[in-house]
Amino acid sequence: MELKSQEMRKLAPELDPLRIGTGWKREDLSKPQIFIESTYGDSHPGSGHLNILVEEVRKGVAQAGGFGARYYVTDICDGESQGTDGINFSLASREMIANMIEIQGNATVSDAGVYLASCDKGMPGNLMGLARVNIPSVVVPGGTMNAGPEMLTLEQLGMYSAKYQRGEIDEEKLDWAKCNACPSCGACSFIGTASTMQIMAEALGLALPGSALMPATSPDLLAYAREAGKQAVKLAYMENMKPSDIVTMESFENAILVHAAISGSTNCLLHIPALAHEFGIEITGDTFDRLHRGAHYLLDVRPAGRWPAETFYYAGGVPAIMEEIKEHLHLDVMTVTGKTLGENLEDLKKNGFYERCEKWLAQFNERYNTNITRKDIIRPYDEAIGTEGSIAVLKGNLAPEGAVIKHTACPKEMFKAVLRARPFDSEEECLDAVLHHKVQKGDAVFIRYEGPKGSGMPEMFYTSEAISSDKELGKSIALITDGRFSGASTGPVIGHCSPEAVDGGPIALVEEGDLIEIDVEARKLNIIGIHGVKMTEEEVQEVLKQRRLAWKPKERKYKKGVLRLFSELAASPMKGAYLEYDK
């Protein structure tokens, strides 16, 4: 079989001399050409180390007889831009990363690809770009950072910050947390969006078995990167091994069941539907809700659990999770190894994978003077932390298209409640009210006009942390928004409320004192009263009809650039907020 890269050489006579000028040797030109894409850059710890892994991939490619070419689309950091207008660019950056990978991958044909990313938008952006380029490919997750002293991890910083602003701790304690929360490169050490999406890449069959979310400092990760390079060269010669051949509806169902077992980030409900859209497969919030019902939640890792994310690998990672939920998975789906998922799981039992993980767990216990076991981290199926998954999609007259809540991180007191509406049209306004005790028990705090079209769909991280870290408010109020939350967020928070306010969704029509019904088990989110008076559904709808007639769309927040484009073309939050170019 003739490789596509060699066909390109015949069509483009300038290709060879330009590559020689770039550093290719003459003998490299006829080798399988491997497209190595990464988010490497000094943007944040999740990408700062990726070039080390890129070079290991190139070694593996060379050892297998190929030539690896490096391409880069550096991602931004939600954490660094948190609380500023910079966070508004975050979700839009996913689309731009995918766009650039599509451009780079198609402008010059390669025979196979390796994609390296770690974090919130870098990983989903790479997965979406991988789908568009659609050449045989392997994903290398960039791993997680180590925990700091006292097992400090970054998601705790929101709590420290809120406590400092309330005067509960001094500046010295806050500074200690800031200086110790990120002791190494890698994704933040909790099951946030970055960690979740690394796990999703493996669960979909696009990364080598056992490679997701291992410590970024581990020599095992270097070995996986080299192996990924070798595997990419093998895949270049194999028929029917493109991502579109591997990723199916069954693959997505496997991934969503893993998402339930790990209590994954709610942002996954943006990224998985957007990725599925690239493959021509429809995944919605209803798909997540259906698969989470009755699913066993097993992972005792922060923010919902006790341990830092590096322990996930020590307990056996994605393969160990899959072993526990095996009877619910599609074991016959194909993966990048050229084998089925079931075959991969059997191979791992034989090749010493779990024994290596146990050795690393022993070192972790020695470092922190603990004595935790694999079962403390990944619970056995019949000893699950919960048996109803980890997220629920709520619907009703407030969110006709749906809204999402991570019920594993929500106080039980808020599973069923009727609250008074306190609407705010920006996060800054709401955060000020929460911190200065202008919000009372029994309030349903709304932050609206923060959806994809409204402001780019930023995270409501600091507001959610200010609420969840308050002993009284954390169990007596709810936060409802058409924006989204950090994967680190905990507490009574409901996001992705659709349709969003800027489109005139019901969330835009809520007024002070309206009665809001939340019922997680019944999956309800409704306006059941107006200005403190309970009404029938028909009466509420009539009031909303009158309010809609009086409602005026807000002036477009962004008039140029990326966020103007995003605000014009973004799909609904519950569809994944991808760009709908056919509008």
TORFI-782478 format. One record per residue (C-alpha): residue number from 1; residue in three letters; x, y, z. Coordinates in steps of 0.1 Angstrom, whole numbers, plus 2048, in hexadecimal, padded with zeros to 3 digits. Layout:
% residues N
   i  aa   X   Y   Z
 NUM ALA   X   Y   Z
...
% end
This chain:
% residues 583
   i  aa   X   Y   Z
   1 MET 800 800 800
   2 GLU 80D 822 7F7
   3 LEU 80C 83C 813
   4 LYS 7FA 85C 80D
   5 SER 818 871 816
   6 GLN 82B 861 7F8
   7 GLU 80E 869 7E1
   8 MET 810 88D 7ED
   9 ARG 835 88F 7E4
  10 LYS 82C 887 7BF
  11 LEU 812 8A2 7BF
  12 ALA 826 8BD 7D0
  13 PRO 84A 8C0 7C2
  14 GLU 853 8DB 7DB
  15 LEU 84B 8C5 7F8
  16 ASP 86C 8B2 7FA
  17 PRO 883 8D1 7F8
  18 LEU 86E 8E4 812
  19 ARG 870 8C7 82A
  20 ILE 895 8C3 825
  21 GLY 898 8E8 82D
  22 THR 884 8E2 84D
  23 GLY 89C 8C6 858
  24 TRP 88F 8A6 848
  25 LYS 8AB 890 83B
  26 ARG 8A7 882 818
  27 GLU 8A1 85F 826
  28 ASP 885 86D 83C
  29 LEU 870 878 81F
  30 SER 866 855 815
  31 LYS 85D 849 838
  32 PRO 83A 849 847
  33 GLN 832 86D 850
  34 ILE 824 870 873
  35 PHE 811 890 87C
  36 ILE 81A 898 8A1
  37 GLU 802 8B3 8AF
  38 SER 804 8C1 8D2
  39 THR 7F9 8DE 8E7
  40 TYR 81D 8E3 8F4
  41 GLY 825 906 900
  42 ASP 82B 91B 91F
  43 SER 806 921 924
  44 HIS 801 90B 943
  45 PRO 80E 8EB 954
  46 GLY 7F9 8D4 93F
  47 SER 80B 8DE 91F
  48 GLY 82D 8EA 92C
  49 HIS 83C 8C6 92B
  50 LEU 82D 8B9 90C
  51 ASN 84B 8BE 8F6
  52 ILE 85D 8A5 90B
  53 LEU 842 88C 901
  54 VAL 843 898 8DD
  55 GLU 867 88E 8DB
  56 GLU 860 86C 8EA
  57 VAL 845 867 8CF
  58 ARG 85E 871 8B4
  59 LYS 876 857 8C2
  60 GLY 85B 83C 8C0
  61 VAL 852 847 89D
  62 ALA 877 845 892
  63 GLN 87B 823 8A2
  64 ALA 85E 816 88E
  65 GLY 86C 824 86D
  66 GLY 858 844 86A
  67 PHE 85E 869 86C
  68 GLY 84C 880 885
  69 ALA 844 8A4 87D
  70 ARG 83B 8BB 89A
  71 TYR 81D 8D3 899
  72 TYR 810 8E9 8B5
  73 VAL 7F0 8FA 8C0
  74 THR 7F6 907 8E3
  75 ASP 7D7 908 8F9
  76 ILE 7CE 920 914
  77 CYS 7C8 91A 939
  78 ASP 7A6 91D 949
  79 GLY 7B6 920 96B
  80 GLU 7CD 93D 961
  81 SER 7B1 950 951
  82 GLN 797 948 96D
  83 GLY 784 966 97A
  84 THR 78F 97C 95D
  85 ASP 780 983 93B
  86 GLY 79B 96B 92E
  87 ILE 786 94D 938
  88 ASN 76C 958 91D
  89 PHE 785 94C 903
  90 SER 788 929 911
  91 LEU 76C 916 901
  92 ALA 771 928 8E0
  93 SER 796 91D 8E0
  94 ARG 78B 8F8 8DD
  95 GLU 77C 901 8BB
  96 MET 79B 914 8B0
  97 ILE 7B2 8F7 8BA
  98 ALA 79D 8DF 8A6
  99 ASN 79D 8F8 889
 100 MET 7C3 8FB 889
 101 ILE 7C9 8D6 88B
 102 GLU 7B1 8D1 86E
 103 ILE 7C5 8EB 85A
 104 GLN 7E7 8DC 863
 105 GLY 7DD 8B8 85E
 106 ASN 7CD 8BD 83D
 107 ALA 7E4 8D7 82D
 108 THR 800 8BD 82B
 109 VAL 7F6 898 82C
 110 SER 804 881 846
 111 ASP 800 85B 849
 112 ALA 7F7 85A 86E
 113 GLY 7F5 872 88C
 114 VAL 7FE 874 8B1
 115 TYR 7EB 88E 8C5
 116 LEU 7F8 89A 8E7
 117 ALA 7E4 8B0 8FF
 118 SER 7DB 8B1 924
 119 CYS 7C1 8CB 92C
 120 ASP 79E 8D8 92B
 121 LYS 79C 8E5 907
 122 GLY 7BD 8D7 8F9
 123 MET 7B1 8B3 8FC
 124 PRO 78E 8B7 8ED
 125 GLY 79C 8CF 8D3
 126 ASN 7B5 8B5 8C9
 127 LEU 79B 899 8C8
 128 MET 785 8AF 8B2
 129 GLY 7A2 8B7 89B
 130 LEU 7AC 892 89A
 131 ALA 789 88A 88E
 132 ARG 78B 8A4 872
 133 VAL 7AD 899 866
 134 ASN 7A2 875 869
 135 ILE 7C3 863 863
 136 PRO 7CE 845 879
 137 SER 7D7 855 89A
 138 VAL 7E0 850 8BE
 139 VAL 7DA 868 8DB
 140 VAL 7F4 86D 8F6
 141 PRO 7E4 87C 916
 142 GLY 7FC 894 927
 143 GLY 7F6 887 94A
 144 THR 7EF 897 96B
 145 MET 805 8AC 982
 146 ASN 80F 89F 9A4
 147 ALA 7FD 8AA 9C4
 148 GLY 80F 8C3 9DA
 149 PRO 817 8C1 A00
 150 GLU 7F9 8B5 A15
 151 MET 7EB 8A7 9F4
 152 LEU 7E3 8CB 9EA
 153 THR 7D3 8CD 9C7
 154 LEU 7C9 8EC 9B3
 155 GLU 7A3 8E8 9B5
 156 GLN 7A7 8F0 9DA
 157 LEU 7B4 913 9D2
 158 GLY 790 920 9CB
 159 MET 787 915 9EF
 160 TYR 7A6 926 9FD
 161 SER 79F 946 9E9
 162 ALA 77B 947 9F5
 163 LYS 786 941 A19
 164 TYR 7A0 95D A16
 165 GLN 786 976 A09
 166 ARG 76F 96D A26
 167 GLY 78B 972 A3E
 168 GLU 78D 94E A49
 169 ILE 7B2 94A A40
 170 ASP 7CE 963 A3D
 171 GLU 7E2 96C A1F
 172 GLU 800 957 A29
 173 LYS 7EA 937 A28
 174 LEU 7DC 941 A06
 175 ASP 7FF 948 9F9
 176 TRP 80A 925 A05
 177 ALA 7EE 915 9F1
 178 LYS 7F7 929 9D2
 179 CYS 81B 91F 9D4
 180 ASN 816 8FA 9D9
 181 ALA 7F6 8F1 9C5
 182 CYS 809 8EA 9A4
 183 PRO 82A 8D9 9AC
 184 SER 82F 8CA 989
 185 CYS 824 8CA 965
 186 GLY 805 8B7 95A
 187 ALA 7DF 8BD 95D
 188 CYS 7D1 8C8 97E
 189 SER 7D0 8AC 997
 190 PHE 7AB 8A6 99A
 191 ILE 78F 898 984
 192 GLY 788 8B8 973
 193 THR 783 8BD 94E
 194 ALA 7A7 8B8 944
 195 SER 7A9 896 957
 196 THR 787 88C 94A
 197 MET 78F 892 926
 198 GLN 7B0 87F 928
 199 ILE 79C 862 936
 200 MET 782 866 91A
 201 ALA 79D 864 900
 202 GLU 7A8 842 90D
 203 ALA 784 836 913
 204 LEU 77C 83E 8EF
 205 GLY 798 827 8E3
 206 LEU 7AE 843 8D6
 207 ALA 7CA 841 8EF
 208 LEU 7DF 823 8F9
 209 PRO 7D0 80E 915
 210 GLY 7DB 81B 937
 211 SER 7EA 83C 92B
 212 ALA 7D0 855 937
 213 LEU 7D7 86B 956
 214 MET 7F8 85C 961
 215 PRO 80F 874 974
 216 ALA 820 88B 95B
 217 THR 841 885 96E
 218 SER 83F 85F 969
 219 PRO 858 84D 953
 220 ASP 83B 837 949
 221 LEU 82C 854 936
 222 LEU 84C 858 921
 223 ALA 849 833 918
 224 TYR 825 837 90E
 225 ALA 82E 855 8F8
 226 ARG 849 840 8E6
 227 GLU 831 823 8E2
 228 ALA 817 83B 8D3
 229 GLY 830 846 8B9
 230 LYS 837 822 8B0
 231 GLN 812 81A 8AE
 232 ALA 80B 837 897
 233 VAL 824 82A 87E
 234 LYS 813 807 87F
 235 LEU 7F1 817 87B
 236 ALA 7FD 82A 85C
 237 TYR 7FE 808 84A
 238 MET 7DD 7FA 857
 239 GLU 7BC 7FD 845
 240 ASN 79C 809 857
 241 MET 7AF 817 875
 242 LYS 7A5 83C 872
 243 PRO 794 84C 88F
 244 SER 773 84B 87C
 245 ASP 778 825 87B
 246 ILE 77E 822 8A0
 247 VAL 766 83B 8B0
 248 THR 742 82F 8B0
 249 MET 723 835 8C4
 250 GLU 72D 817 8D9
 251 SER 74F 827 8E0
 252 PHE 73D 847 8EC
 253 GLU 726 832 902
 254 ASN 745 821 912
 255 ALA 755 843 918
 256 ILE 735 851 928
 257 LEU 733 833 93F
 258 VAL 757 839 94A
 259 HIS 74D 85E 94F
 260 ALA 732 853 967
 261 ALA 74A 83C 979
 262 ILE 764 858 97F
 263 SER 74B 874 986
 264 GLY 759 887 969
 265 SER 757 8AC 961
 266 THR 736 8BB 956
 267 ASN 74A 8CB 93A
 268 CYS 74B 8A9 92A
 269 LEU 727 8B0 920
 270 LEU 735 8CC 90A
 271 HIS 753 8B8 8FC
 272 ILE 745 896 8F5
 273 PRO 727 8A2 8E1
 274 ALA 73E 8BA 8CD
 275 LEU 756 89D 8C6
 276 ALA 73A 886 8BD
 277 HIS 72D 8A0 8A5
 278 GLU 74F 89F 892
 279 PHE 749 879 88D
 280 GLY 725 87E 882
 281 ILE 718 86F 8A2
 282 GLU 6FD 880 8B8
 283 ILE 705 880 8DD
 284 THR 6EF 896 8F3
 285 GLY 6EA 89D 918
 286 ASP 6CF 883 917
 287 THR 6E9 869 90C
 288 PHE 6FD 871 92B
 289 ASP 6DE 871 942
 290 ARG 6D3 84F 934
 291 LEU 6F5 83F 939
 292 HIS 6FB 84E 95B
 293 ARG 6DA 841 96A
 294 GLY 6E3 822 97D
 295 ALA 709 825 975
 296 HIS 721 81E 992
 297 TYR 737 83B 99D
 298 LEU 758 82C 9A9
 299 LEU 774 846 9A9
 300 ASP 77E 856 9CB
 301 VAL 792 872 9BC
 302 ARG 78E 897 9C0
 303 PRO 77B 8AD 9BD
 304 ALA 75E 896 9C6
 305 GLY 776 87D 9D8
 306 ARG 793 87C 9EF
 307 TRP 7B3 876 9DB
 308 PRO 7C8 889 9C1
 309 ALA 7C5 87F 99C
 310 GLU 7E8 86F 99A
 311 THR 7DA 852 9AF
 312 PHE 7C2 84A 992
 313 TYR 7DF 83A 97F
 314 TYR 7ED 829 99E
 315 ALA 7CC 818 9A2
 316 GLY 7CC 80B 97E
 317 GLY 7BD 829 96B
 318 VAL 7A3 825 950
 319 PRO 7A9 7FF 94C
 320 ALA 7A1 7F9 971
 321 ILE 781 80E 96E
 322 MET 777 7FA 94F
 323 GLU 77E 7D9 961
 324 GLU 765 7E3 97C
 325 ILE 749 7ED 963
 326 LYS 753 7D3 949
 327 GLU 731 7C3 946
 328 HIS 722 7E4 93B
 329 LEU 73C 7EC 920
 330 HIS 73D 7E5 8FB
 331 LEU 75D 7CF 8FC
 332 ASP 75E 7C9 8D6
 333 VAL 765 7ED 8CC
 334 MET 786 7F3 8BA
 335 THR 7A2 807 8C8
 336 VAL 7C3 817 8BC
 337 THR 7D6 7F7 8C6
 338 GLY 7C6 7E5 8A9
 339 LYS 7B4 7D0 8C3
 340 THR 792 7D2 8D4
 341 LEU 78C 7E1 8F6
 342 GLY 787 7BE 905
 343 GLU 7A8 7B2 8F6
 344 ASN 7BA 7D0 904
 345 LEU 7AD 7CA 927
 346 GLU 7B8 7A6 926
 347 ASP 7DB 7B0 91A
 348 LEU 7DF 7C8 937
 349 LYS 7DA 7AC 950
 350 LYS 7F6 798 940
 351 ASN 810 7B3 93A
 352 GLY 816 7BF 95E
 353 PHE 803 7E0 95A
 354 TYR 7F1 7DD 97C
 355 GLU 810 7D2 98E
 356 ARG 822 7F2 982
 357 CYS 805 807 98E
 358 GLU 807 7F7 9B1
 359 LYS 82C 7FF 9B4
 360 TRP 824 824 9AD
 361 LEU 808 823 9C7
 362 ALA 821 816 9E1
 363 GLN 838 834 9D9
 364 PHE 81B 84C 9DD
 365 ASN 812 83D 9FF
 366 GLU 836 841 A0A
 367 ARG 837 865 9FE
 368 TYR 818 870 A11
 369 ASN 81A 857 A2E
 370 THR 7F9 847 A24
 371 ASN 7EE 823 A1E
 372 ILE 7D3 825 A04
 373 THR 7CB 808 9ED
 374 ARG 7BF 805 9C9
 375 LYS 79C 7FF 9D7
 376 ASP 79D 81F 9EB
 377 ILE 7A1 832 9CA
 378 ILE 78C 81D 9B1
 379 ARG 771 80C 9C5
 380 PRO 765 7E9 9BB
 381 TYR 745 7EA 9A7
 382 ASP 730 7DC 9C4
 383 GLU 73F 7F5 9DC
 384 ALA 737 814 9C7
 385 ILE 737 837 9D5
 386 GLY 716 83C 9C2
 387 THR 6FF 829 9AB
 388 GLU 6EF 845 997
 389 GLY 70D 851 983
 390 SER 71A 874 98A
 391 ILE 706 88C 975
 392 ALA 6E2 893 96D
 393 VAL 6D1 8A7 951
 394 LEU 6B4 8BC 95F
 395 LYS 698 8C8 949
 396 GLY 679 8DD 94C
 397 ASN 66B 900 944
 398 LEU 68B 910 950
 399 ALA 6A2 8FA 93A
 400 PRO 68E 8EA 91E
 401 GLU 6AD 8DD 90D
 402 GLY 6BD 8D3 92E
 403 ALA 6D6 8DD 949
 404 VAL 6F1 8C8 95A
 405 ILE 6F9 8C2 97F
 406 LYS 715 8AD 98D
 407 HIS 700 89D 9A9
 408 THR 71E 88B 9B8
 409 ALA 72C 8AD 9C2
 410 CYS 70B 8BB 9CD
 411 PRO 6FE 8BB 9F1
 412 LYS 6E1 8A3 9F6
 413 GLU 6CD 8C0 A05
 414 MET 6CB 8D0 9E2
 415 PHE 6BF 8B1 9CF
 416 LYS 69B 8BD 9D4
 417 ALA 694 8E1 9DB
 418 VAL 67E 8FF 9D4
 419 LEU 693 91F 9D4
 420 ARG 68E 945 9CE
 421 ALA 69E 953 9AE
 422 ARG 6BB 96C 9B1
 423 PRO 6C5 974 98D
 424 PHE 6E6 984 983
 425 ASP 6F1 98D 960
 426 SER 716 987 966
 427 GLU 72C 972 97C
 428 GLU 73E 990 98B
 429 GLU 71D 99E 998
 430 CYS 713 97D 9A6
 431 LEU 735 975 9B7
 432 ASP 734 997 9C8
 433 ALA 712 98F 9D6
 434 VAL 71C 96D 9E3
 435 LEU 73C 979 9F3
 436 HIS 72B 997 A04
 437 HIS 70E 981 A12
 438 LYS 6F3 991 9FC
 439 VAL 6E8 96E 9F2
 440 GLN 6D2 95C A0C
 441 LYS 6C9 938 A14
 442 GLY 6AE 92C 9FD
 443 ASP 6BA 940 9DF
 444 ALA 6BE 933 9BC
 445 VAL 6DA 949 9AF
 446 PHE 6DA 94D 989
 447 ILE 6F8 958 974
 448 ARG 6EC 95D 950
 449 TYR 6F8 96B 92F
 450 GLU 717 955 934
 451 GLY 70F 93B 91A
 452 PRO 723 934 8FA
 453 LYS 712 950 8E7
 454 GLY 710 967 905
 455 SER 734 96A 910
 456 GLY 746 94A 903
 457 MET 739 934 920
 458 PRO 753 93A 93B
 459 GLU 755 926 95B
 460 MET 743 932 97A
 461 PHE 75F 924 990
 462 TYR 765 93E 9AA
 463 THR 73F 943 9B0
 464 SER 739 91E 9B4
 465 GLU 757 91B 9CB
 466 ALA 74B 939 9E0
 467 ILE 72A 928 9E4
 468 SER 736 904 9EA
 469 SER 750 90F A03
 470 ASP 736 922 A18
 471 LYS 729 90B A33
 472 GLU 706 91A A32
 473 LEU 701 923 A0D
 474 GLY 711 904 A00
 475 LYS 6F4 8EF A0C
 476 SER 6D7 908 A08
 477 ILE 6DA 91A 9E6
 478 ALA 6DF 910 9C2
 479 LEU 6F3 920 9A6
 480 ILE 6E2 91E 984
 481 THR 6F3 92A 964
 482 ASP 6F4 928 93E
 483 GLY 71A 929 943
 484 ARG 72F 90B 94E
 485 PHE 744 900 96C
 486 SER 767 8F5 971
 487 GLY 76C 8D0 974
 488 ALA 777 8D8 997
 489 SER 756 8E8 9A1
 490 THR 742 8D9 9BD
 491 GLY 722 8E3 9CE
 492 PRO 6FE 8E9 9C3
 493 VAL 706 8F5 9A0
 494 ILE 6F2 8F1 980
 495 GLY 701 8FB 95F
 496 HIS 6FC 8FB 939
 497 CYS 6D8 907 93D
 498 SER 6CA 906 91A
 499 PRO 6BF 919 906
 500 GLU 6D6 933 913
 501 ALA 6CB 956 91E
 502 VAL 6D9 968 8FF
 503 ASP 6C2 953 8EA
 504 GLY 6A4 95D 8FF
 505 GLY 6A3 93C 912
 506 PRO 68D 93B 931
 507 ILE 6AC 942 947
 508 ALA 6AB 965 939
 509 LEU 687 96A 945
 510 VAL 68C 961 969
 511 GLU 685 97E 981
 512 GLU 68D 984 9A6
 513 GLY 679 96E 9BD
 514 ASP 66C 955 9A4
 515 LEU 66A 932 9B2
 516 ILE 682 919 9A4
 517 GLU 67D 8F3 9A8
 518 ILE 69B 8DC 9A7
 519 ASP 695 8B7 9A8
 520 VAL 6B4 8A3 99F
 521 GLU 6A5 880 9A2
 522 ALA 687 88A 98C
 523 ARG 69F 89E 975
 524 LYS 68A 8BE 978
 525 LEU 693 8E2 976
 526 ASN 675 8F9 976
 527 ILE 667 91B 97E
 528 ILE 649 912 994
 529 GLY 640 935 9A1
 530 ILE 641 95A 999
 531 HIS 64E 973 9B1
 532 GLY 64A 95B 9CE
 533 VAL 627 94F 9C5
 534 LYS 623 92A 9BA
 535 MET 611 926 999
 536 THR 606 90B 981
 537 GLU 61B 902 963
 538 GLU 602 914 94C
 539 GLU 603 934 961
 540 VAL 62A 934 962
 541 GLN 62B 92F 93C
 542 GLU 613 94C 937
 543 VAL 629 963 94C
 544 LEU 648 957 939
 545 LYS 636 95F 918
 546 GLN 630 982 924
 547 ARG 653 987 930
 548 ARG 661 97A 90F
 549 LEU 64D 994 8FC
 550 ALA 65D 9AF 912
 551 TRP 680 99F 911
 552 LYS 69A 9B1 8FC
 553 PRO 6BA 99F 8EF
 554 LYS 6DA 9AD 8FE
 555 GLU 6F2 9BE 8E7
 556 ARG 70C 9A7 8DA
 557 LYS 729 9A6 8F3
 558 TYR 745 99F 8D9
 559 LYS 745 9B2 8B8
 560 LYS 765 9A3 8A9
 561 GLY 77E 987 8AA
 562 VAL 77A 963 8B6
 563 LEU 75F 969 8D0
 564 ARG 74A 97B 8B6
 565 LEU 74C 95C 8A0
 566 PHE 745 945 8BD
 567 SER 727 95A 8C9
 568 GLU 718 958 8A6
 569 LEU 71D 933 89F
 570 ALA 71E 920 8C0
 571 ALA 705 905 8C5
 572 SER 6F0 902 8E5
 573 PRO 704 8F8 904
 574 MET 6F1 8D7 906
 575 LYS 6FB 8CF 8E2
 576 GLY 720 8D4 8EA
 577 ALA 725 8F9 8E0
 578 TYR 737 8EF 8C0
 579 LEU 736 907 8A2
 580 GLU 718 902 88C
 581 TYR 726 90E 86B
 582 ASP 706 906 858
 583 LYS 6F2 920 86B
% end
